[in-house]
Every structure is written in C-alpha cells, then in structure tokens.
C-alpha cells in the first residue's frame, strides 16, 4: 500500500468561488443555493404533495420539481425570495465590504 501526499486547503466559505466562478457570479449562486435549500426543506417537512407545495409557492409542479432537482440556473433570486415568502419565511440580507 503506497502513501499519497494529501493536500488540504481551507475553503473561502463559498464553494462556487472555490470552484473558480467569478466573484459576482459566485455570490449570486451561493445566495440562490441557500434559498433553494430552505425552500426544499420546507417542501419536504410540510408533508404536502409536490402539487400542493407548488400551489402554495405560486409555481407549477414541474417548476417545483426543477427546484427539488437543484436546477439552480432555472431560478432568479427574485423568484426564490417570492417562493420563500409564500412559504412563510422571512428573507434577510446582509451586505458587508469584502476583505
């Protein structure tokens, strides 16, 4: 059995930036990913069917299915904030200067 040198690098806190996306795109993607995760958690924990959840969120069932499959590029921040609000969530934003 051979030993391999394993190099571990600390991430930036934004997986999309770590993957090489431009900073502005990485920030947009991480916001959308977090919103998608929260909406998915709501759908799963609600006990509703996809059809019922879609109606509550103001989208079609096929559109909700895209969200549940993680199709991040299919959704704008605006659309995701609207869905989160319809699910009874309060979305807050924090802006700070980059280091």
Helices and strands as residue ranges (DSSP letters): H 15-18, H 23-46, H 50-57, H 61-68, G 72-74, H 77-86
